[in-house]
Amino acid sequence: MDTVEKYARYVNTAMVARVEPVVVERAKGATYVDISGREYIDCFSGIAVTNVGHCHPRVVEAARAQMEKLVHCCSYVYYSQPTADLAEKLAQITPGRLQKTFFGNGGAEAIEGALRLAKQFTGRTELVGLQGSFHGRSYATLSVTGNCGRKRRGGPYMVGCTFLPAPYCYRCFYELQYPSCRLRCARALEEVLLYNTYDSVAAFIAEPIMGEGGIIVPPREFFQEVWEILKRHGILFICDEVQTGFGRTGRMFGIEHYGVEPEIMAVAKGIADGFPLSGFIAREDVADSFRPGDHLSTFGGNPVSCAAALANIRGLGEEGLVGAAAEKGEWFMERLGDLASNHGVIGEVRGKGLMIGVELVKDRGSREPAAEQGKRVRQACLERGVLLGLGGTFGNVLRIQPPLVIDKSQMEEVVRVLGEALSAA
């Protein structure tokens, strides 16, 4: 029985439309190799995880060295040096006054903890998110997720959650145009607070760039407008950097593009280059609002994962990968713009750094989503050796999120293959 047959019999994949028909045996940099020896250019990074590349030598060596000393002790029962060192490093590289980190294992766990901390600090119970957002697949994270497709048949969800129209300029909720709209979507927060809440909002949560929502990049003034409203009402800002963090957008953290300082930030995915780790970091006064018994994690802050994360962060800095992501992203955006001029199915190309979305439409006038074409393009790319993501609220956005170490020849091949796939589809 081969791997695919074992998956069919023993691995529960009923919740995904399909598992990509690639049995990965090994990976290096921005390349996967399957069991037959065929190579693929990875443009999805395990959903924006392997930012410094697959099996980066310094990350692998750091994890190996730590495993030879200590694998587990529960870093909330005993002191762990790698855990302390990583928490210190996060306090140094995150924006503003963020200082104290609680470590978990995955993004949803980090968001759950951040929501709990916001309620604890403020003494309030309500939360505001964005339409089209995605924050995880656990109970509280789905409650603040603004996407019916992710929540269907799972309710009822947590009470006290309401949503602000997303800053999705290509499909504006108000049918306005930026910048003449004067950021109507951001200013609507005042109305949401007035009409949709019971005046007990603890926090507003948002991704700097909406990943699962379709790589939606807000206007540069959006978060500043929202932040000023939050300050007037004493509401915390939880920044979900699970997908945008650690160089993905051409800055160490995505929120740095917008010039505001969150009170709480959640991180995961790219933090440890594939080792399971997450966390939420907060201002000291906010973090210290927890009391004994309020929160804990058995595996959070695992020494091996923390050692890998420290090596990962060193790699991002010493190898100049954050700045490189910005430069490579500009190159990609320009070439994808050229493709758009030749392929009417491309409605919009958008992104920052190496977090890029290509929205496909049946007609540029109506902007009707072209989900089936998206599936065909992804399949055609796979057949030609390039692995892409596909997402968005309507399932019509190609997601280009390669490891930040992707090289120029690989980037050129991705554009060439994508052009062929668009023609074939």
C-alpha positions as a printed Julia matrix, in Angstrom:
425×3 Matrix{Float64}:
   0.0    0.0     0.0
   1.56   3.31   -1.08
   1.33   6.69    0.64
  -1.68   7.9    -1.36
  -3.6    4.71   -0.57
  -2.73   4.97    3.12
  -4.0    8.57    3.14
  -7.27   7.41    1.57
  -7.71   4.7     4.18
  -6.2    6.14    7.36
  -5.76   9.94    7.17
  -8.9   12.05    7.54
  -8.78  14.47    4.62
 -12.55  14.84    4.29
 -12.28  18.53    5.18
 -10.13  19.48    2.18
 -11.25  19.59   -1.44
  -8.22  17.56   -2.39
  -4.69  16.75   -1.33
  -2.25  17.86   -4.03
  -1.12  14.73   -5.92
   2.52  15.15   -4.9
   4.14  12.74   -2.45
   6.92  14.9    -1.02
  10.05  13.0    -0.06
  12.42  15.87    0.65
  12.83  19.61    0.2
  15.57  22.2     0.06
  15.36  25.97   -0.3
  12.37  26.63   -2.55
  12.27  23.14   -4.07
  10.23  20.04   -3.28
  11.29  16.62   -4.56
   8.72  13.82   -4.82
   9.32  10.09   -4.39
   9.99   9.67   -8.11
  12.71  12.33   -8.01
  10.71  15.02   -9.82
  11.36  18.57   -8.63
   8.76  21.28   -8.04
   9.23  24.97   -7.36
   7.4   25.63   -4.11
   5.4   28.86   -4.29
   3.28  28.23   -1.2
   5.83  27.44    1.56
   3.52  25.04    3.37
   1.06  27.96    3.67
   3.63  30.71    4.33
   5.74  28.75    6.83
   9.22  27.99    5.46
  10.3   31.6     5.02
  14.06  30.96    5.17
  13.64  27.91    2.95
  13.11  24.22    3.47
  15.67  22.52    5.71
  17.79  25.62    6.18
  21.15  24.34    7.52
  21.33  26.72   10.48
  17.76  25.9    11.56
  18.28  22.15   11.23
  21.56  22.3    13.13
  20.08  24.41   15.93
  17.2   21.96   16.36
  19.55  18.96   16.24
  21.87  20.44   18.87
  18.94  21.22   21.16
  17.45  17.73   20.76
  20.69  16.24   21.99
  20.34  18.26   25.21
  16.62  18.61   25.96
  13.45  17.93   23.99
  10.73  18.72   26.52
  10.33  19.94   30.08
   7.13  22.07   29.86
   8.42  25.6    29.69
   5.7   26.84   32.07
   6.64  24.41   34.84
  10.43  24.78   34.58
  12.73  27.42   33.09
  13.97  26.75   29.55
  16.88  28.79   28.19
  15.84  28.71   24.47
  12.34  29.82   25.47
  13.69  32.78   27.43
  16.11  33.73   24.64
  13.37  33.66   22.01
  11.0   35.75   24.13
  13.77  38.33   24.54
  14.43  38.34   20.79
  10.74  38.86   19.98
  10.62  41.82   22.36
  13.55  43.3    20.45
  12.2   42.86   16.9
   8.45  43.46   17.29
   7.09  47.02   16.95
   6.35  49.41   19.78
   6.15  48.32   23.4
   5.34  44.66   22.81
   7.37  42.8    25.41
   6.03  39.6    26.96
   5.23  36.47   24.93
   3.11  33.45   25.7
   4.11  30.5    23.51
   1.81  27.89   22.0
   1.96  25.5    19.07
  -0.18  26.81   16.21
  -1.79  29.98   14.95
  -5.26  29.26   16.26
  -3.89  28.68   19.76
  -2.07  32.02   19.62
  -5.21  33.87   18.53
  -7.34  32.15   21.18
  -4.89  33.25   23.85
  -4.72  36.79   22.5
  -8.51  37.1    22.61
  -8.58  35.77   26.17
  -5.88  38.22   27.24
  -7.73  41.19   25.71
 -10.87  40.3    27.65
  -8.86  39.79   30.82
  -7.14  43.17   30.56
 -10.15  45.27   29.59
 -12.85  43.49   31.59
 -14.96  43.62   28.41
 -16.39  40.74   26.4
 -17.03  41.78   22.77
 -14.78  41.51   19.72
 -14.75  43.14   16.28
 -13.19  41.51   13.23
 -13.19  42.02    9.48
 -15.49  40.54    6.88
 -13.55  38.05    4.78
 -11.01  37.43    7.53
  -9.64  34.11    8.73
  -8.05  33.56   12.15
  -8.09  29.78   12.67
 -10.31  26.73   12.95
 -10.93  26.54   16.7
 -14.09  27.79   18.41
 -13.05  31.33   19.33
 -10.98  31.88   16.17
 -13.86  30.84   13.95
 -16.11  33.13   15.98
 -14.02  36.13   14.89
 -13.54  34.81   11.35
 -15.65  36.69    8.81
 -16.09  33.9     6.28
 -19.21  31.74    6.02
 -17.35  29.09    4.04
 -15.05  28.39    6.96
 -17.81  28.45    9.6
 -20.62  26.51    7.9
 -22.25  23.78   10.02
 -20.07  24.62   13.01
 -22.27  27.05   14.91
 -23.62  28.55   16.97
 -20.41  30.47   17.64
 -19.26  32.73   20.45
 -21.61  35.63   21.17
 -20.35  39.2    21.11
 -18.55  39.08   17.75
 -19.31  41.56   14.99
 -17.61  42.54   11.75
 -16.39  45.58    9.88
 -16.43  45.64    6.03
 -13.03  44.56    4.76
 -10.69  47.05    3.06
 -11.13  45.07   -0.18
 -10.82  47.87   -2.71
 -11.3   45.58   -5.72
 -14.69  44.51   -4.33
 -15.62  47.49   -2.17
 -18.56  46.83    0.15
 -19.7   50.41   -0.41
 -19.08  50.34   -4.19
 -16.74  53.32   -3.89
 -13.28  54.05   -5.29
 -10.09  54.66   -3.34
  -8.98  57.34   -2.48
 -12.15  59.35   -3.1
 -13.95  56.94   -0.74
 -12.14  58.65    2.16
 -11.64  55.21    3.74
 -15.36  54.6     4.21
 -14.66  51.03    5.34
 -12.41  52.24    8.18
 -14.72  55.05    9.23
 -17.57  52.52    9.43
 -16.02  51.24   12.65
 -17.76  54.05   14.53
 -21.11  52.83   13.2
 -20.32  49.22   13.99
 -19.54  50.15   17.59
 -22.68  52.28   17.87
 -25.2   49.9    16.28
 -23.78  46.36   16.46
 -22.4   46.11   19.99
 -23.51  46.41   23.6
 -20.67  48.79   24.43
 -18.31  46.17   25.81
 -15.73  45.76   23.02
 -12.4   44.43   24.28
 -10.5   44.26   21.01
 -10.43  44.69   17.26
  -8.58  41.9    15.45
  -7.19  42.05   11.92
  -4.47  40.7     9.65
  -2.22  43.39    8.12
  -2.81  41.62    4.81
  -5.72  39.21    4.65
  -4.26  35.86    3.59
  -7.06  33.33    3.3
  -9.38  36.16    2.31
  -7.47  36.51   -0.95
  -4.24  38.46   -0.23
  -6.22  41.64    0.41
  -3.91  44.62    0.95
  -5.56  47.53    2.81
  -4.9   51.12    1.74
  -1.88  52.5     3.57
  -4.04  54.81    5.78
  -6.59  52.15    6.75
  -5.07  50.99   10.01
  -4.21  54.52   11.11
  -7.86  55.53   10.74
  -9.04  52.43   12.59
  -6.38  52.83   15.29
  -7.5   56.36   16.1
 -11.1   55.19   16.54
  -9.95  52.34   18.77
  -8.02  54.76   20.99
 -11.08  56.96   21.44
 -13.06  53.98   22.68
 -10.35  52.31   24.77
 -10.32  49.2    22.55
  -7.21  47.06   22.06
  -5.8   46.18   18.64
  -4.85  42.52   18.18
  -2.66  42.18   15.1
  -2.8   38.71   13.53
   0.69  38.27   12.04
   0.36  34.49   11.76
   0.77  34.62    7.98
   2.37  38.04    7.45
   5.14  37.8    10.02
   8.88  37.12    9.75
   9.73  38.85    6.51
   6.91  37.6     4.34
   5.74  41.07    3.25
   9.15  42.71    2.9
   9.11  43.94    6.49
   9.76  41.81    9.54
   6.07  42.2    10.43
   3.28  43.26    8.12
   1.89  45.94   10.41
   5.14  47.9     9.99
   3.84  49.01    6.58
   1.06  50.93    8.32
   2.76  52.78   11.17
   0.58  51.69   14.1
   1.45  49.74   17.25
  -0.82  46.89   18.34
  -1.28  46.12   22.03
  -1.19  42.38   21.25
   0.35  40.54   18.3
  -0.1   36.86   17.38
   2.64  34.99   15.53
   3.07  31.46   14.18
   3.82  29.87   10.76
   7.1   31.56    9.73
   8.45  31.84   13.27
  10.39  28.54   13.27
  10.67  27.52    9.59
   8.4   24.49    9.94
   8.85  23.52   13.58
   5.53  23.81   15.47
   5.49  27.03   17.45
   3.29  30.07   17.96
   2.88  32.88   20.42
   1.17  36.11   21.31
   3.2   39.03   22.55
   1.72  41.96   24.45
   2.63  45.14   26.25
   3.85  44.39   29.75
   0.78  45.84   31.5
  -1.55  43.9    29.22
   0.38  40.63   29.59
   0.48  40.92   33.38
  -3.32  40.96   33.6
  -3.28  37.15   33.51
  -3.56  35.49   36.92
  -2.5   31.97   38.02
  -4.72  29.4    36.35
  -5.9   31.7    33.56
  -3.82  30.12   30.78
  -1.24  27.39   30.05
   0.17  25.12   27.33
   1.86  21.75   27.81
   4.01  21.97   24.68
   4.13  25.75   24.26
   7.66  27.14   24.19
   9.15  23.75   23.37
  12.96  24.07   23.6
  13.6   22.46   20.2
  11.1   24.7    18.4
  12.43  27.79   20.2
  16.01  26.94   19.24
  14.89  26.56   15.63
  13.05  29.88   15.81
  16.13  31.7    17.08
  18.18  30.31   14.21
  15.41  31.21   11.79
  15.33  34.84   12.96
  19.13  35.07   12.73
  18.93  33.76    9.19
  16.34  36.33    8.2
  18.59  39.12    9.43
  22.08  37.94    8.54
  21.11  36.78    5.04
  19.13  39.92    4.25
  16.01  37.95    3.42
  13.5   40.56    4.57
  14.8   43.22    2.2
  15.21  40.59   -0.49
  11.53  39.67   -0.12
  10.58  43.28   -0.84
  12.78  43.39   -3.95
  11.65  40.02   -5.24
   8.05  40.97   -4.63
   8.42  44.1    -6.73
   9.91  42.01   -9.55
   7.05  39.49   -9.34
   4.4   42.21   -9.29
   5.85  43.84  -12.41
   6.0   40.56  -14.35
   2.55  39.51  -13.19
   1.3   42.89  -14.35
   2.71  42.07  -17.78
   0.79  38.78  -17.71
  -2.38  40.66  -16.8
  -2.07  42.81  -19.92
  -2.15  39.62  -22.02
  -4.68  37.58  -20.08
  -8.14  39.05  -19.5
  -8.88  36.44  -16.84
  -6.58  38.37  -14.43
  -8.7   40.96  -12.67
  -6.1   42.27  -10.23
  -2.57  41.58   -9.05
  -1.87  42.71   -5.48
   0.45  42.05   -2.58
   3.48  43.12   -0.59
   6.81  41.35   -0.6
   6.43  37.67   -1.34
   2.76  37.57   -0.35
   1.05  38.03   -3.71
  -2.47  37.36   -4.95
  -3.66  37.09   -8.55
  -7.44  37.44   -8.65
  -9.08  35.68  -11.59
 -12.4   36.86  -13.05
 -14.66  35.74  -15.87
 -15.04  39.31  -17.04
 -13.17  42.42  -15.96
 -16.28  44.51  -16.26
 -18.52  42.4   -14.02
 -15.61  41.04  -11.92
 -17.46  37.75  -11.59
 -15.09  35.37   -9.75
 -13.48  32.68  -11.92
 -13.07  29.87   -9.38
 -13.06  27.02  -11.91
 -10.41  28.74  -13.99
  -8.37  29.1   -10.8
  -8.47  25.34  -10.25
  -7.44  24.69  -13.84
  -4.56  27.17  -13.66
  -3.28  25.64  -10.42
  -3.48  22.15  -11.93
  -1.71  23.27  -15.11
   1.06  24.82  -13.0
   1.42  21.63  -10.97
   1.76  19.58  -14.16
   4.56  21.94  -15.21
   6.41  21.74  -11.89
   5.17  24.82   -9.99
   3.08  24.58   -6.82
   0.74  27.5    -6.05
  -1.98  28.15   -3.49
  -5.57  28.97   -4.36
  -7.9   30.83   -2.02
  -9.95  33.91   -1.38
 -13.57  34.15   -0.29
 -14.64  33.04   -3.78
 -11.82  30.54   -4.38
 -10.49  32.55   -7.32
  -7.21  34.01   -6.07
  -3.89  32.39   -6.96
  -1.56  32.69   -3.99
   2.17  33.16   -4.62
   4.0   32.87   -1.29
   7.34  31.13   -1.91
  10.21  30.75    0.53
  12.08  34.05    0.7
  15.19  32.3    -0.66
  13.61  31.65   -4.05
  16.19  32.6    -6.69
  15.89  34.6    -9.9
  15.88  31.6   -12.22
  13.1   29.98  -10.21
  11.1   33.21  -10.24
  11.45  33.47  -14.01
  10.31  29.88  -14.38
   7.27  30.54  -12.19
   6.2   33.46  -14.4
   6.79  31.47  -17.58
   4.81  28.48  -16.3
   2.01  30.69  -15.0
   1.72  32.32  -18.44
   1.43  28.89  -20.08
  -1.08  27.75  -17.48
  -3.27  30.82  -18.0
  -3.3   30.14  -21.74
  -4.01  26.45  -21.23
  -6.84  27.14  -18.79
